[in-house]
Amino acid sequence: MYAEIVTLTVMLGCLLCIIHSWFYRGKWQTAGFFIGGFIFGILRENIVSLLPGMYTYPNHPFYIGSAPIMMGFGWSASFYACWMIGNRLLEAFAPKWKDNGWIVPLTAAIITATLSLPVEVAAGAAQTLWWVWPPEAVRVLYEMPAIVPFGWAGAAFLFIFFYRWTEGRKATPRTNAALFMVLTLVVIALHLVYVFIVRAIIVLLLA
């Protein structure tokens, strides 16, 4: 029952983000971001399910392959919400950086890393188990693996960096949206490489 509740909650949160984006950013910008985010979430999690030493998803109602459908909506909503919050913080405290191609995704990445802490702790609780990390994962906080905030932050940075670069191209919004959906595959590949490098560093430092 917990998995059903969290799935519906995540889908509702993603819907609210889509509505916000549709009104304030436009239909093609919205389509590119959220379809790209869904592709990122589902395809990435299916790849992760094939890799050793990563987490599994035992208790979800709906899957696409090995990935719970929740993950497609969850990654999208997390990226968008943290990006928008980051924009508001930059506008308030560092307006000269609010359009910077590196600072904007970095700010969103830091906020996403912060979001990961309560989500991952709750996800691993005995009553919920939205996903399960293997015993060999290096853990630091309430049984949460040390890689978690770095993994979430890296995903947000890469996704938003590539999205903003694509959105800034001198082409139609429709063309940019289609291009970004394809570039999502590059984001997945870069993020998986990044995660394994960071995880190897953590093992050396903390194991």
Disulfide bonds with the S-S distance in Angstrom:
none
